[in-house]
Amino acid sequence: MNAHPDALHRVEVIEALEAIPSLDAHGELARLILAETALLVEKYRYVRRHDIPHIAELIGLYDVLWQEVEMVKAGRPKGLLNDR
């Protein structure tokens, strides 16, 4: 049985990103990527999943990140952004 090409690509990308010791040096670029992700998430949030592959997963991940950002802004740092 062959793995789906998207799943293989996702694994390769995650492994490549994990090889970066810290994204701190790339903070501004990471913020720009997240800003564009936010725009995509809002634009495609209500599109049927089979019409736009990966959008549902992207929305879920973005929502988790946004919850973490809101907790930090509210002075309750915990979770993803506090695990560094």
PyMOL Python script that loads the backbone (N, CA, C, O; Angstrom):
from pymol import cmd

cmd.read_pdbstr("""\
ATOM      1  N   MET A   1       0.839  -1.177   0.000  1.00  0.00           N
ATOM      2  CA  MET A   1       0.000   0.000   0.000  1.00  0.00           C
ATOM      3  C   MET A   1       0.888   1.245   0.000  1.00  0.00           C
ATOM      4  O   MET A   1       1.808   1.355   0.810  1.00  0.00           O
ATOM      5  N   ASN A   2       0.615   2.163  -0.892  1.00  0.00           N
ATOM      6  CA  ASN A   2       1.403   3.390  -0.982  1.00  0.00           C
ATOM      7  C   ASN A   2       0.790   4.486  -0.120  1.00  0.00           C
ATOM      8  O   ASN A   2      -0.429   4.654  -0.091  1.00  0.00           O
ATOM      9  N   ALA A   3       1.630   5.219   0.570  1.00  0.00           N
ATOM     10  CA  ALA A   3       1.154   6.353   1.369  1.00  0.00           C
ATOM     11  C   ALA A   3       0.759   7.483   0.433  1.00  0.00           C
ATOM     12  O   ALA A   3       1.292   7.618  -0.668  1.00  0.00           O
ATOM     13  N   HIS A   4      -0.166   8.273   0.884  1.00  0.00           N
ATOM     14  CA  HIS A   4      -0.629   9.412   0.097  1.00  0.00           C
ATOM     15  C   HIS A   4       0.515  10.421  -0.053  1.00  0.00           C
ATOM     16  O   HIS A   4       1.211  10.705   0.921  1.00  0.00           O
ATOM     17  N   PRO A   5       0.718  10.969  -1.266  1.00  0.00           N
ATOM     18  CA  PRO A   5       1.832  11.919  -1.485  1.00  0.00           C
ATOM     19  C   PRO A   5       1.788  13.123  -0.543  1.00  0.00           C
ATOM     20  O   PRO A   5       2.836  13.610  -0.120  1.00  0.00           O
ATOM     21  N   ASP A   6       0.588  13.610  -0.210  1.00  0.00           N
ATOM     22  CA  ASP A   6       0.493  14.751   0.709  1.00  0.00           C
ATOM     23  C   ASP A   6       1.011  14.384   2.094  1.00  0.00           C
ATOM     24  O   ASP A   6       1.680  15.187   2.745  1.00  0.00           O
ATOM     25  N   ALA A   7       0.703  13.177   2.542  1.00  0.00           N
ATOM     26  CA  ALA A   7       1.162  12.742   3.857  1.00  0.00           C
ATOM     27  C   ALA A   7       2.686  12.634   3.883  1.00  0.00           C
ATOM     28  O   ALA A   7       3.325  13.022   4.862  1.00  0.00           O
ATOM     29  N   LEU A   8       3.254  12.112   2.818  1.00  0.00           N
ATOM     30  CA  LEU A   8       4.714  12.019   2.742  1.00  0.00           C
ATOM     31  C   LEU A   8       5.355  13.404   2.725  1.00  0.00           C
ATOM     32  O   LEU A   8       6.361  13.642   3.393  1.00  0.00           O
ATOM     33  N   HIS A   9       4.769  14.297   1.966  1.00  0.00           N
ATOM     34  CA  HIS A   9       5.304  15.661   1.898  1.00  0.00           C
ATOM     35  C   HIS A   9       5.205  16.341   3.264  1.00  0.00           C
ATOM     36  O   HIS A   9       6.133  17.034   3.680  1.00  0.00           O
ATOM     37  N   ARG A  10       4.085  16.146   3.961  1.00  0.00           N
ATOM     38  CA  ARG A  10       3.913  16.739   5.291  1.00  0.00           C
ATOM     39  C   ARG A  10       5.010  16.255   6.230  1.00  0.00           C
ATOM     40  O   ARG A  10       5.595  17.052   6.963  1.00  0.00           O
ATOM     41  N   VAL A  11       5.295  14.945   6.212  1.00  0.00           N
ATOM     42  CA  VAL A  11       6.346  14.379   7.067  1.00  0.00           C
ATOM     43  C   VAL A  11       7.694  14.999   6.719  1.00  0.00           C
ATOM     44  O   VAL A  11       8.455  15.367   7.614  1.00  0.00           O
ATOM     45  N   GLU A  12       7.993  15.118   5.443  1.00  0.00           N
ATOM     46  CA  GLU A  12       9.266  15.716   5.015  1.00  0.00           C
ATOM     47  C   GLU A  12       9.379  17.164   5.481  1.00  0.00           C
ATOM     48  O   GLU A  12      10.437  17.588   5.948  1.00  0.00           O
ATOM     49  N   VAL A  13       8.306  17.912   5.357  1.00  0.00           N
ATOM     50  CA  VAL A  13       8.326  19.324   5.768  1.00  0.00           C
ATOM     51  C   VAL A  13       8.503  19.432   7.273  1.00  0.00           C
ATOM     52  O   VAL A  13       9.304  20.236   7.747  1.00  0.00           O
ATOM     53  N   ILE A  14       7.765  18.631   8.025  1.00  0.00           N
ATOM     54  CA  ILE A  14       7.889  18.680   9.486  1.00  0.00           C
ATOM     55  C   ILE A  14       9.303  18.313   9.914  1.00  0.00           C
ATOM     56  O   ILE A  14       9.874  18.969  10.786  1.00  0.00           O
ATOM     57  N   GLU A  15       9.871  17.283   9.317  1.00  0.00           N
ATOM     58  CA  GLU A  15      11.253  16.898   9.653  1.00  0.00           C
ATOM     59  C   GLU A  15      12.233  18.011   9.325  1.00  0.00           C
ATOM     60  O   GLU A  15      13.162  18.265  10.093  1.00  0.00           O
ATOM     61  N   ALA A  16      12.040  18.674   8.201  1.00  0.00           N
ATOM     62  CA  ALA A  16      12.929  19.774   7.818  1.00  0.00           C
ATOM     63  C   ALA A  16      12.811  20.933   8.809  1.00  0.00           C
ATOM     64  O   ALA A  16      13.817  21.521   9.206  1.00  0.00           O
ATOM     65  N   LEU A  17      11.587  21.257   9.204  1.00  0.00           N
ATOM     66  CA  LEU A  17      11.395  22.362  10.155  1.00  0.00           C
ATOM     67  C   LEU A  17      11.925  22.010  11.536  1.00  0.00           C
ATOM     68  O   LEU A  17      12.448  22.876  12.236  1.00  0.00           O
ATOM     69  N   GLU A  18      11.796  20.754  11.933  1.00  0.00           N
ATOM     70  CA  GLU A  18      12.336  20.334  13.230  1.00  0.00           C
ATOM     71  C   GLU A  18      13.854  20.405  13.261  1.00  0.00           C
ATOM     72  O   GLU A  18      14.440  20.505  14.338  1.00  0.00           O
ATOM     73  N   ALA A  19      14.496  20.356  12.115  1.00  0.00           N
ATOM     74  CA  ALA A  19      15.952  20.442  12.048  1.00  0.00           C
ATOM     75  C   ALA A  19      16.459  21.858  12.327  1.00  0.00           C
ATOM     76  O   ALA A  19      17.642  22.045  12.610  1.00  0.00           O
ATOM     77  N   ILE A  20      15.580  22.849  12.250  1.00  0.00           N
ATOM     78  CA  ILE A  20      15.961  24.232  12.554  1.00  0.00           C
ATOM     79  C   ILE A  20      16.018  24.359  14.077  1.00  0.00           C
ATOM     80  O   ILE A  20      15.017  24.119  14.752  1.00  0.00           O
ATOM     81  N   PRO A  21      17.166  24.731  14.621  1.00  0.00           N
ATOM     82  CA  PRO A  21      17.296  24.775  16.081  1.00  0.00           C
ATOM     83  C   PRO A  21      16.355  25.770  16.755  1.00  0.00           C
ATOM     84  O   PRO A  21      15.882  25.522  17.864  1.00  0.00           O
ATOM     85  N   SER A  22      16.084  26.888  16.095  1.00  0.00           N
ATOM     86  CA  SER A  22      15.192  27.888  16.677  1.00  0.00           C
ATOM     87  C   SER A  22      14.630  28.762  15.568  1.00  0.00           C
ATOM     88  O   SER A  22      15.343  29.141  14.639  1.00  0.00           O
ATOM     89  N   LEU A  23      13.364  29.074  15.673  1.00  0.00           N
ATOM     90  CA  LEU A  23      12.755  29.987  14.703  1.00  0.00           C
ATOM     91  C   LEU A  23      12.881  31.441  15.144  1.00  0.00           C
ATOM     92  O   LEU A  23      12.411  32.344  14.451  1.00  0.00           O
ATOM     93  N   ASP A  24      13.516  31.672  16.296  1.00  0.00           N
ATOM     94  CA  ASP A  24      13.655  33.037  16.811  1.00  0.00           C
ATOM     95  C   ASP A  24      14.301  33.973  15.794  1.00  0.00           C
ATOM     96  O   ASP A  24      13.891  35.126  15.656  1.00  0.00           O
ATOM     97  N   ALA A  25      15.305  33.479  15.089  1.00  0.00           N
ATOM     98  CA  ALA A  25      15.999  34.315  14.104  1.00  0.00           C
ATOM     99  C   ALA A  25      15.112  34.637  12.903  1.00  0.00           C
ATOM    100  O   ALA A  25      15.402  35.551  12.132  1.00  0.00           O
ATOM    101  N   HIS A  26      14.039  33.883  12.756  1.00  0.00           N
ATOM    102  CA  HIS A  26      13.142  34.057  11.622  1.00  0.00           C
ATOM    103  C   HIS A  26      11.776  34.559  12.079  1.00  0.00           C
ATOM    104  O   HIS A  26      10.777  34.364  11.386  1.00  0.00           O
ATOM    105  N   GLY A  27      11.732  35.197  13.226  1.00  0.00           N
ATOM    106  CA  GLY A  27      10.466  35.624  13.825  1.00  0.00           C
ATOM    107  C   GLY A  27       9.605  36.490  12.925  1.00  0.00           C
ATOM    108  O   GLY A  27       8.397  36.276  12.823  1.00  0.00           O
ATOM    109  N   GLU A  28      10.217  37.461  12.275  1.00  0.00           N
ATOM    110  CA  GLU A  28       9.430  38.363  11.421  1.00  0.00           C
ATOM    111  C   GLU A  28       8.827  37.605  10.250  1.00  0.00           C
ATOM    112  O   GLU A  28       7.660  37.809   9.915  1.00  0.00           O
ATOM    113  N   LEU A  29       9.601  36.744   9.631  1.00  0.00           N
ATOM    114  CA  LEU A  29       9.089  35.945   8.518  1.00  0.00           C
ATOM    115  C   LEU A  29       7.983  34.994   8.996  1.00  0.00           C
ATOM    116  O   LEU A  29       6.970  34.824   8.317  1.00  0.00           O
ATOM    117  N   ALA A  30       8.182  34.382  10.158  1.00  0.00           N
ATOM    118  CA  ALA A  30       7.160  33.494  10.713  1.00  0.00           C
ATOM    119  C   ALA A  30       5.867  34.266  10.976  1.00  0.00           C
ATOM    120  O   ALA A  30       4.779  33.745  10.731  1.00  0.00           O
ATOM    121  N   ARG A  31       5.973  35.498  11.470  1.00  0.00           N
ATOM    122  CA  ARG A  31       4.777  36.317  11.698  1.00  0.00           C
ATOM    123  C   ARG A  31       4.057  36.627  10.389  1.00  0.00           C
ATOM    124  O   ARG A  31       2.827  36.606  10.338  1.00  0.00           O
ATOM    125  N   LEU A  32       4.809  36.912   9.340  1.00  0.00           N
ATOM    126  CA  LEU A  32       4.193  37.186   8.043  1.00  0.00           C
ATOM    127  C   LEU A  32       3.488  35.948   7.498  1.00  0.00           C
ATOM    128  O   LEU A  32       2.397  36.045   6.937  1.00  0.00           O
ATOM    129  N   ILE A  33       4.109  34.795   7.661  1.00  0.00           N
ATOM    130  CA  ILE A  33       3.482  33.541   7.223  1.00  0.00           C
ATOM    131  C   ILE A  33       2.197  33.304   8.009  1.00  0.00           C
ATOM    132  O   ILE A  33       1.182  32.919   7.428  1.00  0.00           O
ATOM    133  N   LEU A  34       2.228  33.526   9.313  1.00  0.00           N
ATOM    134  CA  LEU A  34       1.033  33.339  10.126  1.00  0.00           C
ATOM    135  C   LEU A  34      -0.064  34.341   9.758  1.00  0.00           C
ATOM    136  O   LEU A  34      -1.247  34.002   9.787  1.00  0.00           O
ATOM    137  N   ALA A  35       0.319  35.555   9.416  1.00  0.00           N
ATOM    138  CA  ALA A  35      -0.677  36.544   8.995  1.00  0.00           C
ATOM    139  C   ALA A  35      -1.368  36.102   7.710  1.00  0.00           C
ATOM    140  O   ALA A  35      -2.587  36.217   7.589  1.00  0.00           O
ATOM    141  N   GLU A  36      -0.595  35.598   6.753  1.00  0.00           N
ATOM    142  CA  GLU A  36      -1.184  35.103   5.505  1.00  0.00           C
ATOM    143  C   GLU A  36      -2.044  33.865   5.771  1.00  0.00           C
ATOM    144  O   GLU A  36      -3.089  33.683   5.146  1.00  0.00           O
ATOM    145  N   THR A  37      -1.601  33.020   6.698  1.00  0.00           N
ATOM    146  CA  THR A  37      -2.387  31.854   7.082  1.00  0.00           C
ATOM    147  C   THR A  37      -3.730  32.289   7.665  1.00  0.00           C
ATOM    148  O   THR A  37      -4.767  31.696   7.367  1.00  0.00           O
ATOM    149  N   ALA A  38      -3.700  33.320   8.493  1.00  0.00           N
ATOM    150  CA  ALA A  38      -4.938  33.835   9.080  1.00  0.00           C
ATOM    151  C   ALA A  38      -5.910  34.287   7.996  1.00  0.00           C
ATOM    152  O   ALA A  38      -7.111  34.033   8.091  1.00  0.00           O
ATOM    153  N   LEU A  39      -5.401  34.951   6.975  1.00  0.00           N
ATOM    154  CA  LEU A  39      -6.265  35.405   5.884  1.00  0.00           C
ATOM    155  C   LEU A  39      -6.858  34.218   5.130  1.00  0.00           C
ATOM    156  O   LEU A  39      -8.043  34.230   4.795  1.00  0.00           O
ATOM    157  N   LEU A  40      -6.049  33.197   4.859  1.00  0.00           N
ATOM    158  CA  LEU A  40      -6.549  31.998   4.183  1.00  0.00           C
ATOM    159  C   LEU A  40      -7.599  31.278   5.020  1.00  0.00           C
ATOM    160  O   LEU A  40      -8.631  30.843   4.507  1.00  0.00           O
ATOM    161  N   VAL A  41      -7.320  31.160   6.316  1.00  0.00           N
ATOM    162  CA  VAL A  41      -8.249  30.481   7.212  1.00  0.00           C
ATOM    163  C   VAL A  41      -9.611  31.176   7.193  1.00  0.00           C
ATOM    164  O   VAL A  41     -10.644  30.520   7.058  1.00  0.00           O
ATOM    165  N   GLU A  42      -9.612  32.477   7.325  1.00  0.00           N
ATOM    166  CA  GLU A  42     -10.885  33.195   7.341  1.00  0.00           C
ATOM    167  C   GLU A  42     -11.585  33.127   5.990  1.00  0.00           C
ATOM    168  O   GLU A  42     -12.811  33.030   5.930  1.00  0.00           O
ATOM    169  N   LYS A  43     -10.823  33.177   4.919  1.00  0.00           N
ATOM    170  CA  LYS A  43     -11.421  33.147   3.583  1.00  0.00           C
ATOM    171  C   LYS A  43     -12.074  31.793   3.300  1.00  0.00           C
ATOM    172  O   LYS A  43     -13.145  31.742   2.696  1.00  0.00           O
ATOM    173  N   TYR A  44     -11.445  30.701   3.727  1.00  0.00           N
ATOM    174  CA  TYR A  44     -11.915  29.372   3.376  1.00  0.00           C
ATOM    175  C   TYR A  44     -12.540  28.594   4.528  1.00  0.00           C
ATOM    176  O   TYR A  44     -12.811  27.402   4.386  1.00  0.00           O
ATOM    177  N   ARG A  45     -12.774  29.244   5.663  1.00  0.00           N
ATOM    178  CA  ARG A  45     -13.309  28.560   6.845  1.00  0.00           C
ATOM    179  C   ARG A  45     -14.605  27.802   6.549  1.00  0.00           C
ATOM    180  O   ARG A  45     -14.810  26.714   7.086  1.00  0.00           O
ATOM    181  N   TYR A  46     -15.464  28.343   5.726  1.00  0.00           N
ATOM    182  CA  TYR A  46     -16.782  27.735   5.510  1.00  0.00           C
ATOM    183  C   TYR A  46     -16.917  27.046   4.153  1.00  0.00           C
ATOM    184  O   TYR A  46     -18.028  26.734   3.723  1.00  0.00           O
ATOM    185  N   VAL A  47     -15.803  26.810   3.486  1.00  0.00           N
ATOM    186  CA  VAL A  47     -15.813  26.082   2.228  1.00  0.00           C
ATOM    187  C   VAL A  47     -15.848  24.592   2.554  1.00  0.00           C
ATOM    188  O   VAL A  47     -15.189  24.150   3.495  1.00  0.00           O
ATOM    189  N   ARG A  48     -16.592  23.832   1.804  1.00  0.00           N
ATOM    190  CA  ARG A  48     -16.667  22.391   2.052  1.00  0.00           C
ATOM    191  C   ARG A  48     -15.273  21.778   1.959  1.00  0.00           C
ATOM    192  O   ARG A  48     -14.488  22.129   1.078  1.00  0.00           O
ATOM    193  N   ARG A  49     -14.978  20.874   2.863  1.00  0.00           N
ATOM    194  CA  ARG A  49     -13.646  20.285   2.977  1.00  0.00           C
ATOM    195  C   ARG A  49     -13.149  19.658   1.691  1.00  0.00           C
ATOM    196  O   ARG A  49     -11.974  19.802   1.354  1.00  0.00           O
ATOM    197  N   HIS A  50     -14.012  18.968   0.964  1.00  0.00           N
ATOM    198  CA  HIS A  50     -13.522  18.280  -0.227  1.00  0.00           C
ATOM    199  C   HIS A  50     -13.210  19.244  -1.362  1.00  0.00           C
ATOM    200  O   HIS A  50     -12.571  18.858  -2.341  1.00  0.00           O
ATOM    201  N   ASP A  51     -13.654  20.494  -1.244  1.00  0.00           N
ATOM    202  CA  ASP A  51     -13.365  21.485  -2.278  1.00  0.00           C
ATOM    203  C   ASP A  51     -11.944  22.049  -2.148  1.00  0.00           C
ATOM    204  O   ASP A  51     -11.304  22.346  -3.157  1.00  0.00           O
ATOM    205  N   ILE A  52     -11.459  22.196  -0.938  1.00  0.00           N
ATOM    206  CA  ILE A  52     -10.137  22.777  -0.679  1.00  0.00           C
ATOM    207  C   ILE A  52      -9.376  21.830   0.259  1.00  0.00           C
ATOM    208  O   ILE A  52      -9.592  21.857   1.471  1.00  0.00           O
ATOM    209  N   PRO A  53      -8.495  20.999  -0.291  1.00  0.00           N
ATOM    210  CA  PRO A  53      -7.761  20.060   0.567  1.00  0.00           C
ATOM    211  C   PRO A  53      -6.927  20.781   1.630  1.00  0.00           C
ATOM    212  O   PRO A  53      -6.354  21.839   1.368  1.00  0.00           O
ATOM    213  N   HIS A  54      -6.867  20.213   2.799  1.00  0.00           N
ATOM    214  CA  HIS A  54      -6.029  20.650   3.923  1.00  0.00           C
ATOM    215  C   HIS A  54      -6.550  21.878   4.662  1.00  0.00           C
ATOM    216  O   HIS A  54      -5.992  22.243   5.697  1.00  0.00           O
ATOM    217  N   ILE A  55      -7.589  22.517   4.171  1.00  0.00           N
ATOM    218  CA  ILE A  55      -8.066  23.724   4.835  1.00  0.00           C
ATOM    219  C   ILE A  55      -8.625  23.405   6.221  1.00  0.00           C
ATOM    220  O   ILE A  55      -8.375  24.154   7.166  1.00  0.00           O
ATOM    221  N   ALA A  56      -9.364  22.329   6.361  1.00  0.00           N
ATOM    222  CA  ALA A  56      -9.927  21.986   7.669  1.00  0.00           C
ATOM    223  C   ALA A  56      -8.822  21.794   8.704  1.00  0.00           C
ATOM    224  O   ALA A  56      -8.938  22.276   9.830  1.00  0.00           O
ATOM    225  N   GLU A  57      -7.763  21.100   8.335  1.00  0.00           N
ATOM    226  CA  GLU A  57      -6.648  20.907   9.274  1.00  0.00           C
ATOM    227  C   GLU A  57      -5.957  22.233   9.576  1.00  0.00           C
ATOM    228  O   GLU A  57      -5.620  22.511  10.727  1.00  0.00           O
ATOM    229  N   LEU A  58      -5.751  23.039   8.561  1.00  0.00           N
ATOM    230  CA  LEU A  58      -5.136  24.347   8.746  1.00  0.00           C
ATOM    231  C   LEU A  58      -5.971  25.208   9.692  1.00  0.00           C
ATOM    232  O   LEU A  58      -5.426  25.882  10.566  1.00  0.00           O
ATOM    233  N   ILE A  59      -7.279  25.185   9.520  1.00  0.00           N
ATOM    234  CA  ILE A  59      -8.172  25.961  10.383  1.00  0.00           C
ATOM    235  C   ILE A  59      -8.037  25.489  11.829  1.00  0.00           C
ATOM    236  O   ILE A  59      -7.955  26.306  12.746  1.00  0.00           O
ATOM    237  N   GLY A  60      -8.016  24.172  12.033  1.00  0.00           N
ATOM    238  CA  GLY A  60      -7.888  23.650  13.391  1.00  0.00           C
ATOM    239  C   GLY A  60      -6.584  24.055  14.049  1.00  0.00           C
ATOM    240  O   GLY A  60      -6.574  24.467  15.209  1.00  0.00           O
ATOM    241  N   LEU A  61      -5.491  23.942  13.323  1.00  0.00           N
ATOM    242  CA  LEU A  61      -4.188  24.332  13.870  1.00  0.00           C
ATOM    243  C   LEU A  61      -4.129  25.826  14.150  1.00  0.00           C
ATOM    244  O   LEU A  61      -3.606  26.252  15.179  1.00  0.00           O
ATOM    245  N   TYR A  62      -4.662  26.613  13.237  1.00  0.00           N
ATOM    246  CA  TYR A  62      -4.662  28.065  13.426  1.00  0.00           C
ATOM    247  C   TYR A  62      -5.506  28.441  14.646  1.00  0.00           C
ATOM    248  O   TYR A  62      -5.118  29.308  15.429  1.00  0.00           O
ATOM    249  N   ASP A  63      -6.650  27.795  14.802  1.00  0.00           N
ATOM    250  CA  ASP A  63      -7.509  28.096  15.949  1.00  0.00           C
ATOM    251  C   ASP A  63      -6.811  27.784  17.265  1.00  0.00           C
ATOM    252  O   ASP A  63      -6.933  28.543  18.226  1.00  0.00           O
ATOM    253  N   VAL A  64      -6.074  26.666  17.318  1.00  0.00           N
ATOM    254  CA  VAL A  64      -5.317  26.325  18.526  1.00  0.00           C
ATOM    255  C   VAL A  64      -4.261  27.397  18.794  1.00  0.00           C
ATOM    256  O   VAL A  64      -4.103  27.849  19.928  1.00  0.00           O
ATOM    257  N   LEU A  65      -3.539  27.801  17.749  1.00  0.00           N
ATOM    258  CA  LEU A  65      -2.531  28.850  17.913  1.00  0.00           C
ATOM    259  C   LEU A  65      -3.176  30.142  18.408  1.00  0.00           C
ATOM    260  O   LEU A  65      -2.646  30.797  19.306  1.00  0.00           O
ATOM    261  N   TRP A  66      -4.313  30.508  17.827  1.00  0.00           N
ATOM    262  CA  TRP A  66      -4.964  31.759  18.215  1.00  0.00           C
ATOM    263  C   TRP A  66      -5.434  31.709  19.665  1.00  0.00           C
ATOM    264  O   TRP A  66      -5.372  32.720  20.365  1.00  0.00           O
ATOM    265  N   GLN A  67      -5.903  30.550  20.128  1.00  0.00           N
ATOM    266  CA  GLN A  67      -6.281  30.406  21.537  1.00  0.00           C
ATOM    267  C   GLN A  67      -5.068  30.639  22.436  1.00  0.00           C
ATOM    268  O   GLN A  67      -5.177  31.288  23.477  1.00  0.00           O
ATOM    269  N   GLU A  68      -3.924  30.114  22.036  1.00  0.00           N
ATOM    270  CA  GLU A  68      -2.697  30.316  22.806  1.00  0.00           C
ATOM    271  C   GLU A  68      -2.300  31.796  22.832  1.00  0.00           C
ATOM    272  O   GLU A  68      -1.898  32.318  23.872  1.00  0.00           O
ATOM    273  N   VAL A  69      -2.416  32.460  21.689  1.00  0.00           N
ATOM    274  CA  VAL A  69      -2.092  33.885  21.613  1.00  0.00           C
ATOM    275  C   VAL A  69      -3.016  34.672  22.533  1.00  0.00           C
ATOM    276  O   VAL A  69      -2.557  35.551  23.262  1.00  0.00           O
ATOM    277  N   GLU A  70      -4.296  34.373  22.510  1.00  0.00           N
ATOM    278  CA  GLU A  70      -5.261  35.074  23.365  1.00  0.00           C
ATOM    279  C   GLU A  70      -4.958  34.843  24.843  1.00  0.00           C
ATOM    280  O   GLU A  70      -5.109  35.760  25.649  1.00  0.00           O
ATOM    281  N   MET A  71      -4.534  33.631  25.213  1.00  0.00           N
ATOM    282  CA  MET A  71      -4.193  33.358  26.610  1.00  0.00           C
ATOM    283  C   MET A  71      -2.969  34.159  27.030  1.00  0.00           C
ATOM    284  O   MET A  71      -2.922  34.673  28.148  1.00  0.00           O
ATOM    285  N   VAL A  72      -1.990  34.271  26.160  1.00  0.00           N
ATOM    286  CA  VAL A  72      -0.799  35.059  26.475  1.00  0.00           C
ATOM    287  C   VAL A  72      -1.173  36.527  26.622  1.00  0.00           C
ATOM    288  O   VAL A  72      -0.724  37.193  27.555  1.00  0.00           O
ATOM    289  N   LYS A  73      -1.989  37.032  25.709  1.00  0.00           N
ATOM    290  CA  LYS A  73      -2.425  38.430  25.784  1.00  0.00           C
ATOM    291  C   LYS A  73      -3.210  38.706  27.054  1.00  0.00           C
ATOM    292  O   LYS A  73      -3.155  39.814  27.588  1.00  0.00           O
ATOM    293  N   ALA A  74      -3.944  37.707  27.548  1.00  0.00           N
ATOM    294  CA  ALA A  74      -4.745  37.868  28.754  1.00  0.00           C
ATOM    295  C   ALA A  74      -3.916  37.650  30.027  1.00  0.00           C
ATOM    296  O   ALA A  74      -4.443  37.722  31.138  1.00  0.00           O
ATOM    297  N   GLY A  75      -2.626  37.387  29.857  1.00  0.00           N
ATOM    298  CA  GLY A  75      -1.746  37.219  31.007  1.00  0.00           C
ATOM    299  C   GLY A  75      -1.783  35.828  31.599  1.00  0.00           C
ATOM    300  O   GLY A  75      -1.373  35.629  32.742  1.00  0.00           O
ATOM    301  N   ARG A  76      -2.265  34.868  30.843  1.00  0.00           N
ATOM    302  CA  ARG A  76      -2.310  33.487  31.314  1.00  0.00           C
ATOM    303  C   ARG A  76      -1.456  32.619  30.411  1.00  0.00           C
ATOM    304  O   ARG A  76      -1.992  31.761  29.710  1.00  0.00           O
ATOM    305  N   PRO A  77      -0.138  32.814  30.404  1.00  0.00           N
ATOM    306  CA  PRO A  77       0.704  32.024  29.501  1.00  0.00           C
ATOM    307  C   PRO A  77       0.704  30.554  29.870  1.00  0.00           C
ATOM    308  O   PRO A  77       1.076  30.199  30.989  1.00  0.00           O
ATOM    309  N   LYS A  78       0.300  29.707  28.963  1.00  0.00           N
ATOM    310  CA  LYS A  78       0.385  28.266  29.129  1.00  0.00           C
ATOM    311  C   LYS A  78       0.190  27.625  27.772  1.00  0.00           C
ATOM    312  O   LYS A  78      -0.383  28.234  26.868  1.00  0.00           O
ATOM    313  N   GLY A  79       0.656  26.420  27.626  1.00  0.00           N
ATOM    314  CA  GLY A  79       0.446  25.705  26.376  1.00  0.00           C
ATOM    315  C   GLY A  79       1.571  25.905  25.397  1.00  0.00           C
ATOM    316  O   GLY A  79       2.728  26.066  25.784  1.00  0.00           O
ATOM    317  N   LEU A  80       1.224  25.896  24.115  1.00  0.00           N
ATOM    318  CA  LEU A  80       2.198  25.902  23.022  1.00  0.00           C
ATOM    319  C   LEU A  80       3.204  27.030  23.117  1.00  0.00           C
ATOM    320  O   LEU A  80       4.407  26.786  23.026  1.00  0.00           O
ATOM    321  N   LEU A  81       2.744  28.254  23.297  1.00  0.00           N
ATOM    322  CA  LEU A  81       3.652  29.397  23.258  1.00  0.00           C
ATOM    323  C   LEU A  81       4.507  29.499  24.511  1.00  0.00           C
ATOM    324  O   LEU A  81       5.506  30.219  24.512  1.00  0.00           O
ATOM    325  N   ASN A  82       4.146  28.806  25.563  1.00  0.00           N
ATOM    326  CA  ASN A  82       4.908  28.884  26.797  1.00  0.00           C
ATOM    327  C   ASN A  82       5.868  27.703  26.948  1.00  0.00           C
ATOM    328  O   ASN A  82       6.644  27.665  27.903  1.00  0.00           O
ATOM    329  N   ASP A  83       5.831  26.747  26.032  1.00  0.00           N
ATOM    330  CA  ASP A  83       6.667  25.551  26.149  1.00  0.00           C
ATOM    331  C   ASP A  83       8.079  25.731  25.642  1.00  0.00           C
ATOM    332  O   ASP A  83       8.845  24.767  25.619  1.00  0.00           O
ATOM    333  N   ARG A  84       8.448  26.921  25.239  1.00  0.00           N
ATOM    334  CA  ARG A  84       9.800  27.132  24.684  1.00  0.00           C
ATOM    335  C   ARG A  84      10.845  27.069  25.748  1.00  0.00           C
ATOM    336  O   ARG A  84      12.031  27.225  25.458  1.00  0.00           O
TER     337      ARG A  84
END
""", "prot")
cmd.dss("prot")
cmd.show_as("cartoon", "prot")
cmd.util.cbc("prot")
cmd.orient("prot")
